[in-house]
Amino acid sequence: MGALAATLYDYVLALHIMSVVVAFGFVFALPIVYYVAVPNDPRSLPLLHRVEYTVERLLINPALLVLLLAGAYLASDGNHWSEFFVQWGLGVVIVIGAIVGSVMIPTAKRAEQTAARDLAAADGGQADPSKEYLALTRRLNLVGSLLGVLVLITIVIMTVKP
């Protein structure tokens, strides 16, 4: 069966999978970005945090909406609403969206401001991160890691459909 013979369900399933890749690809790459940037130019920290929360606002949140809508179509088309994997997926999308909006974006904005303040206080010298900045980045790393694990667990659940 060729691509033209695919059903609407097949295309929506592809859209559903693509939205996962779009939403979370950057999330898994972000630690590497910081690992490379921070030792090479600590002055990049404010910009990196701005990139982080901008990606969350303009890429992750819209992709979560597409993921939710495509998933709702797939669940309705296949009459799967009562199945665990659908309920799990729905719950996870809501939880991730809520955490991104209430924890990740505000914390990244605060980290941007704090890093800029710490750099300005150094007045061109060696800028040691403040305790406040370190606490903010610990929160970003911990919550971001937990969200990443939740995404991976969800992919397993959606694949094996227990």
N, C-alpha and C positions, 0 to 999 in steps of 0.2 A: 504494500500500500504506500503510495507516494505522499509527499507533503501536502499536495493539493487535496488529497482524499481524507486528510485529517479532519476530525470533528472539532466543533467549537470547544468542547471539553478539553481536547488535546492542546489547543492554543492557550486556553485559560490556564491549564496546568503548567505549560511552558512559562507563561507570564508570572505565575505564582512562584516558580523556582527562580526565575530571573530576579524577582523582587527580593528574594532572600540573598542572592549573590550581591545585588546592588546595595542592599541595606547593610550587610554585615562584612563585606569584603574589606572595607576600610578599617572596620573595628579590629579585625585580626592583624592588619598591617600597622596599626597605630603604634604599638610598643616598639616596633623596629624603627619607625620614624623618630621616636624620641631617643632610642638607643644610639642612633647615628647622629642626630642633631645636637643633643645636649653637650656631649664632650667636645664637639667641634666648634660650637658657637652658642654658649648659654644665653646670649642676647636674643636668640631666636625663640626663646620660650614663650614670650607673650604672643608672638605671631602663631606659633604652633597651637597654642590653646584657642586662639581665635579661629584657626582652621578647623580645629576639633569641634567646637560648638556650632560653627557654620555648616559643616558637613552633617552634623546631627539634625540641625533645623531644616536644611534644604535638600538633603538626600535621604537620610535614614527615616525621618518622620513621613515624608511622602511615600517612600518605598514600603513602610509599614502599612500605610493606608491601602496601597495597591495589593499588598500581601493579604490583608484582611478581606478586601472586596473579592479578590480572586478566590480565596479560600471559601468565602461564603457561597460563591457560585458553585464551586466544586462540591461542597457539602450538600447544597440544595439539589444539584443535578443528580448526585448519586444517592440522595436520601441517607446521608451519613451523620446527621446532626446528633443522634443519640450515641454515636461511637466515641470511645475514649480519646482516640487520637485527634478528633476534630475539637472536642471540648478542651483538650490540653493545648492544642495549637491556638485556639481562640483566646484562652486564658493567658498564654505566653505573649501573644501580640499585645494584648491590653497591658500586661505587667511591664513589658519592655518599653512600650510607648510612655507609660506613666513614669517609669524610672528615668528614661531619657529626658523627659520634660521637667521632672521635679528634682532630679539629682544631678544628672550628667551635664546638662546645659548650664544650669546656674553655677555648678562647681567649676566647670571649665572657664566660665566668665570671671569668676572670683579668682581663679588661678592666674588668668591673664593679667588682671589688675594687680595682683600681689607680686607676680614676677616683674612687672613693669616698675612697681614701686621699689622692689628690692634692687633692681638694676639702677634706678635713678639714685637711690641712696648710696650706691657704691661709687657714684660720680666718676665712671670710667675705669675704676679699679676692679679688683677681683670681687665679684658679687657672690657672696655666699647666700644660699636660699634661706629664707626665714623659716621659723618653726611653723608659722601659719601656712606658708607655701608648701612645705613638706607634708603637712597634714592634708591639705587639699589634694595634692597629687597622690597621696596614699589612698584617699577616698576614691579618686578617679580610677586608680589602678585596681583597687579591690572590687568596686562595683562593676567596672568594665570587664574584669576577668569573670566575675559571676555571671554577667549577662552573656559573655561568650560561651561559658559552659552551658548555660541555659539554652542557647541557640543550638549547640552541638547535641545536647540531649534531645531537643525537639526534633532535629533532623532524624535522629535514630527512631524516635517514636513515630514520626510521620512516615518513615520508610517501612518499618516492620509492622506498624498498625496493631499493637498488642490488644 
